[in-house]
Amino acid sequence: MPKMKTHRGAARRFKITGTGKYTRRKGNISHNKTRMSKAARGQIDEMLVVSKPGQRLLKRLMPYAR
């Protein structure tokens, strides 16, 4: 059986924690930062854990990730 291919877009956008969970960046960060408070801009940099249904999807997109 041939090897499965990793979805390269997903591999660039998601990272895996040591416990095997997938993390993602928050959206709406490319512009209009001048209207945001400093606290809101700081929260943008946080990584979020992907939801359970999303993690099931990512396991199919990145079969060799972990």
Protein Blocks (a to p, Z undefined) as FASTA:
>chain_A
ZZddddfklmmmpccdfkopacdddehklgoklmpcfklmmmmmpccdddfklmmmmmmm
mmmlZZ
